[in-house]
Amino acid sequence: MPRIPRQQRAKSTVDSIVEAGFISLSRHGLAGTTTKHIADIAGVSVGSLYEYFRNKEAIYEAMQARFVRDLIGVLQPLTPRIVRLPLTEAIPVLLYDVQALLLRDDQRYLRYAREVFNADVRFELNDVSRSLGDIVVQYLLHNPQYAGLQRLATMSYIFVNAGMYTVIRHMSDPNPPVTYDDLVDGLAHMVSHYVRMERQLARRQQAASEGGVAHRP
């Protein structure tokens, strides 16, 4: 059974192996990568690699966890800024910071996401969705005019999960059908359109209700 790194040296070895996994993935692809590739890049023996990871799939799991951790690390600090912006500005701020993460370090995470999507491998983003859900809650607390929208929980779930998947899928596509700017603009206006229509509907329903009360004998 692989051992849990407790000493700093062991943790550094594990970090080196995970980083080497990203490099190997960009060179050899998901299927072509071997534990020897990863060990050679990390500067460790294959035996040392197996002390911490049972196979290359376990390394891929650690890579995904690293990606999710860093993505949440980008999203959470944005909350104080986002909650003070209108929706058409808040959503682009968030999405362009996600783009910056995917492009940094020689597109390490983008190359990873592209390989994962092309191989149709399970891509777990539940923690990211929860983090975005927390941002939505904070936005509503600072913008109570939106709190009474119908189907808010359902629509928030759809926008958060479908939106994040679409962004990563778009950036993983070497020839996307639209530009990233167009995608960001489209997602921002889709959300703002939903909010605007729901608020109009709520006002009409309130007016009808008040009118019915006023005319009641």
C-alpha positions in Angstrom: 0.0 0.0 0.0 1.4 3.5 -0.9 2.5 5.4 2.2 1.4 8.8 3.2 4.2 11.4 3.0 4.7 13.0 6.5 8.2 14.4 6.3 9.0 17.5 4.3 11.3 15.5 2.0 8.6 12.9 1.3 6.1 15.7 0.6 8.6 17.3 -1.8 9.0 14.0 -3.6 5.2 13.6 -4.0 5.0 17.2 -5.3 7.7 16.5 -7.8 5.9 13.4 -9.0 2.6 15.3 -9.5 4.3 18.1 -11.3 6.1 15.6 -13.5 2.8 14.1 -14.3 1.6 17.3 -15.9 4.8 17.6 -17.9 4.6 14.0 -19.1 1.0 14.4 -20.0 1.8 17.3 -22.3 4.7 15.3 -23.9 3.2 11.8 -24.2 -0.6 12.2 -23.8 -2.8 10.5 -21.2 -2.6 7.0 -22.7 1.1 7.3 -23.7 2.4 8.4 -20.3 4.0 5.7 -18.2 5.2 5.7 -14.6 8.8 5.6 -15.9 8.2 8.8 -17.9 6.9 10.5 -14.8 9.7 9.1 -12.6 12.4 10.2 -15.0 11.0 13.7 -15.2 10.6 13.9 -11.4 14.2 12.7 -10.9 13.2 9.7 -8.8 13.3 5.9 -9.3 10.2 4.1 -10.4 10.5 2.2 -7.1 10.3 5.5 -5.2 7.3 6.6 -7.2 5.5 3.4 -6.2 6.1 4.1 -2.6 3.5 6.9 -2.9 1.4 6.0 -5.9 0.0 2.6 -6.7 -0.1 3.4 -10.5 -0.2 6.2 -12.9 -4.0 6.6 -12.5 -3.4 7.4 -8.9 -1.0 10.2 -10.0 -3.7 11.4 -12.4 -6.1 11.6 -9.4 -3.5 13.7 -7.5 -3.2 15.9 -10.5 -6.9 16.5 -10.7 -6.9 17.3 -6.9 -4.1 19.8 -7.5 -6.1 21.5 -10.4 -9.2 21.7 -8.3 -7.3 23.1 -5.3 -5.7 25.8 -7.4 -9.0 26.6 -9.2 -10.8 27.1 -5.9 -7.8 29.2 -4.8 -8.5 31.5 -7.7 -12.3 31.7 -7.1 -12.5 32.3 -3.4 -10.5 35.5 -3.2 -12.6 37.0 -5.9 -15.8 37.0 -3.7 -15.3 40.4 -2.0 -14.9 42.1 -5.4 -17.6 40.2 -7.3 -20.4 40.8 -4.8 -20.1 44.5 -5.4 -20.4 44.3 -9.2 -23.4 44.0 -11.5 -23.8 40.6 -13.0 -22.6 41.6 -16.4 -19.3 42.6 -14.9 -19.0 40.0 -12.1 -19.2 37.0 -14.3 -16.5 38.1 -16.8 -14.2 38.9 -13.8 -14.6 35.3 -12.6 -14.2 33.7 -16.0 -11.2 35.6 -17.1 -9.4 34.7 -13.9 -10.3 31.0 -14.6 -8.8 31.5 -18.1 -5.6 33.0 -16.6 -5.2 29.9 -14.4 -5.6 27.5 -17.3 -3.0 29.4 -19.3 -0.3 29.9 -16.6 2.8 27.8 -16.2 3.1 27.0 -19.9 -0.6 26.1 -20.1 -0.1 23.2 -17.7 -3.7 22.9 -16.6 -5.1 23.6 -20.0 -3.0 20.8 -21.5 -4.2 18.5 -18.7 -7.9 19.4 -19.2 -7.6 18.9 -23.0 -6.1 15.4 -22.5 -8.8 14.5 -20.0 -11.7 15.7 -22.1 -10.3 14.1 -25.3 -10.0 10.8 -23.4 -13.5 11.1 -22.0 -12.1 10.5 -18.5 -14.2 11.3 -15.4 -13.6 14.9 -14.5 -14.7 15.7 -10.9 -15.5 19.3 -10.2 -17.9 19.0 -7.3 -15.7 21.0 -4.9 -15.4 23.7 -7.6 -19.2 23.8 -7.9 -19.6 24.1 -4.2 -17.1 27.0 -4.1 -19.0 28.8 -6.9 -22.3 28.1 -5.0 -20.8 29.8 -2.0 -20.0 32.8 -4.2 -23.6 32.9 -5.4 -24.8 32.9 -1.8 -22.5 35.8 -0.9 -23.7 37.6 -4.0 -27.3 37.3 -2.9 -26.5 38.4 0.6 -25.0 41.6 -0.8 -27.7 42.0 -3.5 -31.0 41.1 -1.7 -33.0 42.4 -4.7 -32.2 39.0 -6.4 -33.1 36.8 -3.4 -36.7 36.3 -4.4 -36.2 35.0 -7.9 -38.2 31.9 -8.8 -36.3 28.7 -9.4 -33.1 30.4 -8.0 -31.6 27.3 -6.5 -32.2 25.2 -9.7 -31.0 27.9 -12.1 -27.9 28.7 -10.0 -27.0 25.0 -10.1 -27.4 24.8 -13.8 -25.5 28.0 -14.5 -22.6 27.1 -12.2 -22.1 23.5 -13.4 -22.9 24.0 -17.1 -21.0 27.3 -17.2 -17.8 25.9 -15.7 -17.9 22.8 -17.8 -18.4 24.9 -20.9 -15.5 27.1 -20.1 -13.1 24.3 -19.6 -14.4 22.4 -22.5 -14.1 25.5 -24.7 -10.5 26.2 -23.7 -9.6 22.5 -24.2 -10.8 22.7 -27.8 -7.9 23.6 -30.1 -10.4 25.0 -32.6 -13.4 26.3 -30.7 -16.4 27.6 -32.7 -16.4 30.9 -30.9 -13.9 33.1 -29.2 -13.4 33.1 -25.4 -14.5 36.7 -25.3 -17.8 35.7 -27.1 -18.3 32.8 -24.7 -17.8 35.0 -21.6 -20.2 37.7 -23.0 -22.8 35.0 -23.9 -22.7 33.4 -20.4 -22.9 36.8 -18.7 -25.9 37.9 -20.7 -27.6 34.5 -20.3 -27.5 34.9 -16.6 -28.5 38.6 -16.6 -31.3 37.8 -19.0 -32.7 35.2 -16.7 -32.5 37.6 -13.7 -34.1 40.4 -15.6 -37.0 38.2 -16.9 -37.6 36.7 -13.5 -37.7 40.1 -11.8 -40.1 41.4 -14.4 -42.3 38.4 -13.8 -42.2 38.9 -10.1 -43.2 42.5 -10.4 -46.2 41.6 -12.7 -47.3 39.0 -10.2 -47.0 41.4 -7.3 -48.9 44.0 -9.2 -51.7 41.6 -10.1 -51.9 40.4 -6.5 -52.1 44.0 -5.2 -54.7 44.8 -7.8 -56.8 41.9 -6.8 -56.7 42.9 -3.2 -57.6 46.5 -4.1 -60.7 45.4 -6.0 -61.8 42.8 -3.6 -65.3 43.8 -2.1 
